[in-house]
């Protein structure tokens, strides 16, 4: 079965040598997507010291930005959040950020019966100065 790598012009560039997504038949696998702004490559809400080290971040702004970035990639693939069936979420500070991120998730998916399956993991770092990243799998209906 052939696969197609997809690069979205609407989302921030990947931080490594990989596509935004890969389509295999009706399945769409998104690489990890963070909150970086496509125009500036900066994470919203990050505050840096004079020496460039990260002082603080805004998990709400970053969570909304991840949703927007994934929405762009899905749209470029002819899909939407309705097609997403599974999401793995990575948080760099589970204790601090889970409640806020979970409340924002509920804004996007107010009906748990229609929400994608979800696993949330606490990790120590991500490859950019971000606090959250999503990895998604979607099933594209006929015609997508």
N, C-alpha and C positions, 0 to 999 in steps of 0.2 A: 504494500500500500504506500503510495507516495504521500509525502508531507509537504506542507508549504509554510515557510517561515514568513512572518508578517512583521513589518516595521511600520509603526504609526507615525505619521508626521505631526500628529496633534498632542502626543504624549512626550514627556521628557526622554531624552536618549538613555538607553540602558547604560549602567555604569561598567559594564563588561562587554565582552564579545559574544553577544547572543541576541536573538530576536525578541520583540515584545511578546509575540505569541507564535504558536505553531498549530496549524490546523491539520488534523488527521481524520479524513472522512468528515463525519458530522461533529467530531469532538474538537474543541478549541482549548488549548492549554496556554495560559498566560504565565510568563515569567514573573518573578517577584516585582511588584510595582510599588514604588514609594511615593511620597508626597512632593517631590521636587517640582517646582514650577517649570513648565516647558520653555518659557521665554528666558528666564534668568538662571535656571538650573539650581536655584536655592530653595531650601525647605522653608515653607511659611512658618513664621513664629519663632524661628531660631534667633537667639541673641548671642553675640560673640564678644569676647573681651578684646582689648587692644592688640593682644598678641595672637588673636585668631582662634583661641580655644572656645568651645561651646560653653556658654554660661547657663542657658535655659532654653526651653522649647515650649511650644503651645500644642499639646496633643489634640485639642479640638480642631485647630486650624489644619494640622497635618492629617487628621482623619478625614476631614471634608475634602482635602486635596487628593488623597488617595482615591476616594470615591470618584472624584472628577477625572483623574488620570485613567482609571480603569474604564470609566464610561467612554472616554475618547477612544481607547483601544478597541473596546467592544463595538462601538459605532463604526470604526474603520474596518471592522471584520464583518459588518452586517448583522451584528448581534446587539443585545441589550442586557441589562441586569436580570431580566426575566429568564434569560437563557442560562444564567450561572447556576450551577447545581452544587458546587463545593468551593469553599474558601478556607484557606489556612492564613491566619493572621499572626504576625510576629510583632511583639511589643518588647522594647528594651527595658521597660520598667513596669512590670505587670502590676505590682502593688499600687503604684501611683496612678497609672493610666487606664486600667481596665474599666473602671466605673464610667469615666467620661467617654471612652471609645464605645463601650457597650450601649450607652444612651444614644450616641450618634448613630450607631448601627440600627437601633430601633426606629430612628427617624426615617431611614432609608427603607427599612423592612418592618413596617408597623404590624404586619400579620405574620407571626412566626410560622404559620402553616405554609406560607408562600415564600419564606426566606430560604436562601441556600443553606445547605449543611455548613457548619462552621467549626473549626478547631482553632483555639487561640493558644499560642505558645509564648512564654517569657524567655527571652534570649539576652545575651550580654552585649551584643553589638550588631550593627548592620554595616554594609560596606560604604555608607555615606553618612553624614551627620543627620540622621533621621531617627525617629523614635518608633515608627510603625511601617509595616510593609504587608501587602496582601499578595497571595498566590491563588489564582482562580482556575477552575475548570468549568467550561460551559458545554452544553449540548445544543447544537444548532439544528433547528427544525428544518424540514425540507424547504427549499427556496432561499435559504440564507447563503 
